[in-house]
Amino acid sequence: MAQRAPLRPTSRIEEAIGFVGCFGLLFFGVTVFCELTGRPALGWALTLLGTVVAIVFLDRWRRRVLRRTDTAAQPDQPAVATRAAGR
């Protein structure tokens, strides 16, 4: 039986970003189409805004998870990289 590789801690978040991003592109296309043809586009634009806010939220969540796993994996090193003296 084949063994499965361990999942990255951010794999589910990245899948959600891709899912929401796909709908974001679709809503962007519909919004542009409605604007160019003179149809009402406010609802589509607000929905697009919602997808952008969701992507920003998911990206910040992903960064928090990555930061947390990096500090847990390397407890001896400082969490913030510092510059060398004299540079």
DSSP file with accessible surface (Angstrom, degrees, kcal/mol):
  #  RESIDUE AA STRUCTURE BP1 BP2  ACC     N-H-->O    O-->H-N    N-H-->O    O-->H-N    TCO  KAPPA ALPHA  PHI   PSI    X-CA   Y-CA   Z-CA
    1    1 A M              0   0  229      0, 0.0     2,-0.2     0, 0.0     0, 0.0   0.000 360.0 360.0 360.0 134.5    0.0    0.0    0.0
    2    2 A A        -     0   0   94      1,-0.1     2,-0.3     0, 0.0     0, 0.0  -0.491 360.0-131.2 -74.2 140.8    1.3    3.4   -0.9
    3    3 A Q        -     0   0  189     -2,-0.2     2,-0.3     1,-0.0    -1,-0.1  -0.708  16.3-127.8 -93.4 146.7    2.0    5.8    1.9
    4    4 A R        -     0   0  224     -2,-0.3     3,-0.1     1,-0.1    -1,-0.0  -0.699  21.8-117.0 -93.1 142.7    0.7    9.4    1.7
    5    5 A A        -     0   0   84     -2,-0.3     2,-0.1     1,-0.1    -1,-0.1  -0.429  40.7 -95.8 -72.4 149.4    3.0   12.3    2.3
    6    6 A P        -     0   0  127      0, 0.0     2,-0.2     0, 0.0    -1,-0.1  -0.399  42.0-112.9 -67.0 143.8    2.2   14.4    5.3
    7    7 A L        -     0   0  107      1,-0.1    -3,-0.0    -3,-0.1     0, 0.0  -0.522  26.5-115.2 -75.9 143.1    0.1   17.5    4.6
    8    8 A R    >   -     0   0  144     -2,-0.2     3,-1.5     1,-0.1     4,-0.4  -0.459  27.9-116.1 -68.7 152.3    1.6   20.9    5.0
    9    9 A P  T 3  S+     0   0   81      0, 0.0     4,-0.2     0, 0.0     3,-0.2   0.755 114.8  45.1 -65.9 -18.5    0.0   22.9    7.8
   10   10 A T  T 3> S+     0   0    4      1,-0.1     4,-2.6     2,-0.1     5,-0.2   0.324  80.4 102.6-105.2   9.0   -1.3   25.5    5.3
   11   11 A S  H <> S+     0   0   11     -3,-1.5     4,-2.0     1,-0.2     5,-0.1   0.905  83.3  46.4 -64.2 -41.0   -2.5   23.1    2.6
   12   12 A R  H  > S+     0   0  158     -4,-0.4     4,-2.0     2,-0.2    -1,-0.2   0.890 112.9  50.4 -67.9 -36.9   -6.2   23.5    3.4
   13   13 A I  H  > S+     0   0   10     -4,-0.2     4,-2.4     2,-0.2    -2,-0.2   0.915 109.8  50.5 -66.9 -40.7   -5.9   27.3    3.7
   14   14 A E  H  X S+     0   0   52     -4,-2.6     4,-2.2     2,-0.2    -1,-0.2   0.874 108.5  52.3 -66.0 -35.3   -4.2   27.4    0.3
   15   15 A E  H  X S+     0   0  112     -4,-2.0     4,-2.3    -5,-0.2    -1,-0.2   0.914 109.6  49.3 -64.2 -40.9   -7.0   25.3   -1.2
   16   16 A A  H  X S+     0   0   36     -4,-2.0     4,-2.9     2,-0.2     5,-0.3   0.896 108.5  53.1 -66.1 -38.1   -9.5   27.8    0.2
   17   17 A I  H  X S+     0   0   41     -4,-2.4     4,-2.6     1,-0.2    -1,-0.2   0.924 110.9  47.3 -62.5 -42.0   -7.5   30.7   -1.3
   18   18 A G  H  X S+     0   0   47     -4,-2.2     4,-2.1     2,-0.2    -2,-0.2   0.911 112.9  48.6 -65.2 -40.1   -7.6   29.0   -4.7
   19   19 A F  H  X S+     0   0  138     -4,-2.3     4,-1.7     2,-0.2    -2,-0.2   0.957 116.6  40.9 -65.0 -49.9  -11.3   28.2   -4.5
   20   20 A V  H  X S+     0   0   31     -4,-2.9     4,-2.3     1,-0.2    -2,-0.2   0.887 113.3  55.6 -67.6 -36.5  -12.2   31.8   -3.4
   21   21 A G  H  X S+     0   0   21     -4,-2.6     4,-2.3    -5,-0.3    -1,-0.2   0.876 103.6  54.5 -63.9 -36.6   -9.8   33.2   -6.0
   22   22 A C  H  X S+     0   0   69     -4,-2.1     4,-1.9     1,-0.2    -1,-0.2   0.944 111.2  44.3 -62.2 -46.1  -11.4   31.3   -8.8
   23   23 A F  H  X S+     0   0   85     -4,-1.7     4,-2.9     1,-0.2     5,-0.2   0.856 109.1  58.6 -67.9 -31.6  -14.8   32.8   -7.9
   24   24 A G  H  X S+     0   0    8     -4,-2.3     4,-2.3     2,-0.2    -1,-0.2   0.915 105.8  48.3 -62.0 -42.7  -13.1   36.2   -7.5
   25   25 A L  H  X S+     0   0  129     -4,-2.3     4,-2.3     2,-0.2    -1,-0.2   0.905 112.0  49.9 -63.8 -39.3  -11.9   36.0  -11.1
   26   26 A L  H  X S+     0   0  101     -4,-1.9     4,-2.4     1,-0.2    -2,-0.2   0.935 111.8  47.0 -65.2 -43.6  -15.4   35.1  -12.3
   27   27 A F  H  X S+     0   0   46     -4,-2.9     4,-2.5     2,-0.2    -1,-0.2   0.859 110.0  54.3 -66.9 -34.0  -17.0   37.9  -10.3
   28   28 A F  H  X S+     0   0  115     -4,-2.3     4,-2.6    -5,-0.2     5,-0.2   0.938 109.5  47.7 -62.8 -44.8  -14.3   40.3  -11.7
   29   29 A G  H  X S+     0   0   37     -4,-2.3     4,-2.5     1,-0.2    -2,-0.2   0.920 112.9  47.5 -62.2 -43.0  -15.2   39.2  -15.3
   30   30 A V  H  X S+     0   0   50     -4,-2.4     4,-2.7     2,-0.2    -1,-0.2   0.913 111.8  51.0 -65.8 -40.0  -19.0   39.6  -14.6
   31   31 A T  H  X S+     0   0   15     -4,-2.5     4,-2.4     2,-0.2    -2,-0.2   0.933 111.5  46.6 -63.9 -44.6  -18.4   43.1  -13.1
   32   32 A V  H  X S+     0   0   58     -4,-2.6     4,-2.5     2,-0.2     5,-0.2   0.931 112.6  50.7 -63.7 -42.6  -16.3   44.3  -16.0
   33   33 A F  H  X S+     0   0  106     -4,-2.5     4,-1.9    -5,-0.2     6,-0.3   0.931 111.4  47.4 -60.5 -45.5  -18.9   42.9  -18.5
   34   34 A C  H  X>S+     0   0    9     -4,-2.7     5,-1.6     1,-0.2     4,-0.8   0.887 112.1  50.3 -65.1 -38.6  -21.8   44.7  -16.7
   35   35 A E  H  <5S+     0   0  126     -4,-2.4     3,-0.4    -5,-0.2    -1,-0.2   0.905 112.5  46.5 -65.5 -40.7  -19.9   47.9  -16.5
   36   36 A L  H  <5S+     0   0  144     -4,-2.5    -2,-0.2     1,-0.2    -1,-0.2   0.813 115.5  44.7 -73.2 -29.8  -19.1   47.8  -20.2
   37   37 A T  H  <5S-     0   0   67     -4,-1.9    -1,-0.2    -5,-0.2    -2,-0.2   0.497 112.3-114.2 -93.8  -3.8  -22.6   47.0  -21.3
   38   38 A G  T  <5 +     0   0   69     -4,-0.8    -3,-0.2    -3,-0.4    -4,-0.1   0.620  68.2 138.6  84.2  12.6  -24.3   49.5  -19.0
   39   39 A R      < -     0   0  146     -5,-1.6    -1,-0.3    -6,-0.3     2,-0.2  -0.507  67.8 -82.4 -85.0 160.2  -26.0   46.9  -16.8
   40   40 A P        +     0   0  122      0, 0.0     4,-0.1     0, 0.0    -1,-0.1  -0.422  50.7 170.2 -64.7 130.2  -26.2   47.4  -13.0
   41   41 A A     >  +     0   0    5     -2,-0.2     4,-2.6     2,-0.1     5,-0.2   0.334  44.9 101.2-124.3   5.6  -23.0   46.1  -11.5
   42   42 A L  H  > S+     0   0  127      1,-0.2     4,-2.6     2,-0.2     5,-0.2   0.931  85.5  47.9 -63.1 -43.8  -23.2   47.2   -7.9
   43   43 A G  H  > S+     0   0   47      1,-0.2     4,-2.1     2,-0.2    -1,-0.2   0.916 114.0  46.9 -62.1 -42.6  -24.2   43.8   -6.6
   44   44 A W  H  > S+     0   0  106      1,-0.2     4,-2.4     2,-0.2    -1,-0.2   0.896 112.0  51.0 -66.8 -38.8  -21.4   42.1   -8.6
   45   45 A A  H  X S+     0   0   35     -4,-2.6     4,-2.4     2,-0.2    -2,-0.2   0.894 110.2  48.8 -67.3 -38.8  -18.9   44.7   -7.4
   46   46 A L  H  X S+     0   0  100     -4,-2.6     4,-2.1     2,-0.2    -1,-0.2   0.885 111.0  50.5 -67.6 -36.0  -19.8   44.2   -3.8
   47   47 A T  H  X S+     0   0   61     -4,-2.1     4,-2.0    -5,-0.2    -2,-0.2   0.911 109.6  50.8 -66.5 -40.2  -19.6   40.4   -4.2
   48   48 A L  H  X S+     0   0   35     -4,-2.4     4,-2.3     1,-0.2    -2,-0.2   0.914 108.0  53.0 -61.7 -41.5  -16.1   40.9   -5.7
   49   49 A L  H  X S+     0   0  102     -4,-2.4     4,-2.6     1,-0.2    -1,-0.2   0.911 106.9  53.2 -60.2 -40.9  -15.2   43.0   -2.7
   50   50 A G  H  X S+     0   0   41     -4,-2.1     4,-2.3     1,-0.2    -1,-0.2   0.901 108.7  48.6 -61.7 -40.0  -16.3   40.2   -0.4
   51   51 A T  H  X S+     0   0   17     -4,-2.0     4,-2.3     2,-0.2    -1,-0.2   0.900 110.7  50.8 -68.7 -36.5  -14.1   37.7   -2.3
   52   52 A V  H  X S+     0   0   73     -4,-2.3     4,-2.4     2,-0.2    -2,-0.2   0.926 111.0  48.3 -65.9 -42.8  -11.1   40.1   -2.1
   53   53 A V  H  X S+     0   0   88     -4,-2.6     4,-2.6     1,-0.2    -2,-0.2   0.915 111.0  51.5 -62.9 -39.4  -11.6   40.6    1.7
   54   54 A A  H  X S+     0   0   35     -4,-2.3     4,-2.7     2,-0.2    -2,-0.2   0.913 109.6  49.3 -64.8 -39.9  -11.9   36.8    2.1
   55   55 A I  H  X S+     0   0   51     -4,-2.3     4,-2.6     2,-0.2    -1,-0.2   0.918 110.9  49.8 -66.4 -40.7   -8.6   36.2    0.2
   56   56 A V  H  X S+     0   0   69     -4,-2.4     4,-2.4     2,-0.2    -2,-0.2   0.934 112.0  48.6 -63.2 -43.3   -6.9   38.8    2.3
   57   57 A F  H  X S+     0   0  120     -4,-2.6     4,-2.2     1,-0.2    -2,-0.2   0.936 112.7  47.6 -61.3 -45.9   -8.2   37.2    5.5
   58   58 A L  H  X S+     0   0   18     -4,-2.7     4,-2.5     1,-0.2    -2,-0.2   0.886 110.9  51.7 -64.9 -37.0   -7.1   33.7    4.3
   59   59 A D  H  X S+     0   0   48     -4,-2.6     4,-2.3     2,-0.2    -1,-0.2   0.915 110.2  48.0 -67.6 -41.2   -3.6   35.0    3.4
   60   60 A R  H  X S+     0   0  168     -4,-2.4     4,-2.1     2,-0.2    -1,-0.2   0.895 111.6  50.7 -65.1 -38.1   -3.1   36.6    6.8
   61   61 A W  H  X S+     0   0  104     -4,-2.2     4,-2.3     2,-0.2    -2,-0.2   0.921 109.7  51.1 -63.5 -42.2   -4.3   33.4    8.4
   62   62 A R  H  X S+     0   0   66     -4,-2.5     4,-2.5     1,-0.2    -2,-0.2   0.913 109.2  50.2 -61.9 -43.2   -1.8   31.4    6.3
   63   63 A R  H  X S+     0   0  139     -4,-2.3     4,-2.6     1,-0.2    -1,-0.2   0.892 109.3  51.5 -63.2 -39.7    1.0   33.7    7.3
   64   64 A R  H  X S+     0   0  126     -4,-2.1     4,-2.4     2,-0.2    -2,-0.2   0.921 111.0  47.7 -62.4 -43.1    0.2   33.3   11.0
   65   65 A V  H  X S+     0   0   12     -4,-2.3     4,-2.6     2,-0.2     5,-0.2   0.927 112.9  48.4 -65.0 -42.7    0.2   29.5   10.6
   66   66 A L  H  X S+     0   0   54     -4,-2.5     4,-2.3     2,-0.2    -2,-0.2   0.918 111.9  49.1 -63.7 -42.1    3.6   29.6    8.8
   67   67 A R  H  X S+     0   0  153     -4,-2.6     4,-2.0     1,-0.2    -1,-0.2   0.913 112.2  49.1 -63.2 -40.6    5.1   31.9   11.4
   68   68 A R  H  X S+     0   0  151     -4,-2.4     4,-1.7     1,-0.2    -2,-0.2   0.915 113.0  45.8 -67.0 -41.0    3.9   29.7   14.2
   69   69 A T  H  X S+     0   0   48     -4,-2.6     4,-1.8     2,-0.2    -1,-0.2   0.843 110.8  54.0 -72.9 -31.7    5.2   26.5   12.6
   70   70 A D  H  X S+     0   0   95     -4,-2.3     4,-1.6    -5,-0.2    -2,-0.2   0.920 111.0  44.8 -66.7 -42.5    8.6   28.2   11.8
   71   71 A T  H  < S+     0   0   62     -4,-2.0    -2,-0.2     1,-0.2    -1,-0.2   0.857 113.5  50.9 -71.6 -29.7    9.1   29.2   15.4
   72   72 A A  H  < S+     0   0   77     -4,-1.7    -1,-0.2    -5,-0.2    -2,-0.2   0.853 111.2  48.3 -74.0 -32.2    8.0   25.8   16.7
   73   73 A A  H  < S+     0   0   76     -4,-1.8    -2,-0.2     1,-0.2    -1,-0.2   0.805 121.4  33.9 -78.0 -27.8   10.4   24.0   14.3
   74   74 A Q    ><  +     0   0  102     -4,-1.6     3,-0.6    -5,-0.1    -1,-0.2  -0.645  63.7 159.5-128.0  74.8   13.4   26.2   15.2
   75   75 A P  T 3  S+     0   0  100      0, 0.0    -1,-0.1     0, 0.0     4,-0.1   0.750  71.9  60.3 -72.2 -19.9   13.2   27.2   18.9
   76   76 A D  T 3  S+     0   0  161      2,-0.1    -2,-0.0     0, 0.0    -5,-0.0   0.769  95.3  70.3 -79.4 -24.2   16.9   28.1   19.2
   77   77 A Q  S <  S-     0   0  121     -3,-0.6    -3,-0.1    -6,-0.1     4,-0.1  -0.647  92.7-101.5 -95.7 151.3   16.9   30.8   16.5
   78   78 A P        -     0   0  100      0, 0.0    -1,-0.1     0, 0.0    -2,-0.1  -0.347  23.5-129.4 -67.9 150.6   15.3   34.2   16.9
   79   79 A A  S    S+     0   0   83      1,-0.1     2,-0.5    -4,-0.1    -2,-0.0   0.795  94.3  55.1 -71.7 -25.8   11.9   34.7   15.2
   80   80 A V  S    S-     0   0  109      0, 0.0     2,-0.2     0, 0.0    -1,-0.1  -0.913  87.8-125.4-113.1 130.3   13.1   37.9   13.5
   81   81 A A        -     0   0   99     -2,-0.5     2,-0.3    -4,-0.1    -2,-0.1  -0.512  27.6-153.1 -72.1 136.6   16.2   38.0   11.4
   82   82 A T        -     0   0  119     -2,-0.2     2,-0.2    -4,-0.1    -1,-0.0  -0.810  15.5-110.3-110.7 154.7   18.6   40.7   12.5
   83   83 A R        -     0   0  213     -2,-0.3     2,-0.1     1,-0.1     3,-0.1  -0.508  34.9-107.2 -79.8 151.2   21.2   42.5   10.4
   84   84 A A    >   -     0   0   60     -2,-0.2     3,-1.3     1,-0.1    -1,-0.1  -0.441  45.5 -93.7 -73.6 148.8   24.9   41.9   10.9
   85   85 A A  T 3  S+     0   0  107      1,-0.2    -1,-0.1    -2,-0.1     0, 0.0  -0.371 108.5  26.7 -65.6 138.7   26.8   44.7   12.7
   86   86 A G  T 3         0   0   91      1,-0.3    -1,-0.2    -3,-0.1    -2,-0.0   0.460 360.0 360.0  91.8   0.1   28.4   47.2   10.3
   87   87 A R    <         0   0  231     -3,-1.3    -1,-0.3     0, 0.0    -4,-0.0  -0.656 360.0 360.0-100.0 360.0   26.0   46.8    7.4
